[in-house]
Amino acid sequence: MPPGTVGFRMSGEVTREDYKRVLEPALRAAVESGEVRGLYLIDSGFEMDGGAVFEDVKVGLTLGLPHLSAWKRSAVVTDVDWVRRAVRLFGWMAPGEVRVWGHDGLNEAREWVAG
């Protein structure tokens, strides 16, 4: 990942513990730095268990809403159809700019998120 950005690769089932151990600390550090530019590479077979969904909502309420100006860009890179549709449908609710690419657009997404 380019300097000043954070990236995650998600495959298989993401659990509450995964979210708390990996995603949340990295996002908290980015918020504390004053700028969140994140890339989420989501592979086929991706799922979130109920605990991970709860953690995602909680992070949105604690790191998203109170720090709206810190969230600059989020790039979602996936060929998982339901994820692409969900991001397009609900992306407007996320802080900052949100865009979606297929896996073939990974390099473009990486450049965009850093820009």
N, C-alpha and C positions, 0 to 999 in steps of 0.2 A: 504494500500500500504506500502511496505517496506520503510524505511528511504532512502532519496535521490532519490525517484521516484515520479512520478505524474501519477494519473490515472483518466480516464474519462469513464463514462457510457453514451452511446448515444442510445436513443430510440425515435421513432417518428420523427417529422421534426425538424432538427436543423436549426435555423434561424441566420441571420447576428447578431442580438442582443445577442443570445445565445453564439455565437462564440466570440464576443467582450467582453461579460461580464464574461464568464467562461473559455473558452479555452485559449484565448490570454493572459490574465494576468498570468495564471499558467505557460504557456510556456515561457513567458517573464522572470518570476522569475527564472525558471529553467535555462534558457540561462545565466542570470546574475550570477547565482551561479557557472557557468562554466561547468555544466554537465546536459544534458537532457536525462533522461531515462523514457520513457512514455509508459503507457499501455492504449489501447483504446478498451473498451468492447462495441461492437456494437450489439444491439438487433434487432430482426426482426421488420420490419416496419420503419427502419431507412431511412431517406431522408435528403438531404441538399438543402435548397432553394438557389436561385441564389446569394443572398447576402452572405450566408455562404461560398459558393464556392469562391466568390471573396475575402472574408476575409482570407480564407485558402491560396489562391495564394499570397495575400499581406503579410501574416505572413511568408510564405516561402521565399519571397524576402527580408523581413526586419530582420527576426530572423534566417532563415535557411542559406541562402547563405553567409552572412557576418560572421556567427559564426559556420562554418562547424565542427570545432574541438570540439565544445560543445555537439553536438548530438552524443550520444553513441549508444543507443538501443531504438527501438520502437517495441512494441508487439501489434499486432492487433488480438483481440479475437472476432470471429464472426462465425455464421452459415449462414450469409447472402451471398448467392452464388456470387452475382455481386460484392460485396465488396471484397471477397476473391480473385476473378479473377483480379480485378483492382489492388489490392496490389501486387499480384504476377507479374502482367504485368508492373506496374510502380514503384514498390518498389525500384528498382535499382537507381531511380532518387532522392530518399530521402537521406538526410545525415545520416550517421551512419548505423548500421545494422537494418534491418527490417525483422520481421518474422510474420507468420500468424498461428493461432491456431483456432480450433473449440471451442465452449463453454466448452466442456469437458476437454480442456487443459488449463483452466484458471490458476490453481495453478502452472503448469509448466511455463506458460508465465510470471507469476508474479515473479517466481524465476529467470528466464532467464533475464528479464529486469533489475533486481537488481544486477545481477552478473557482 
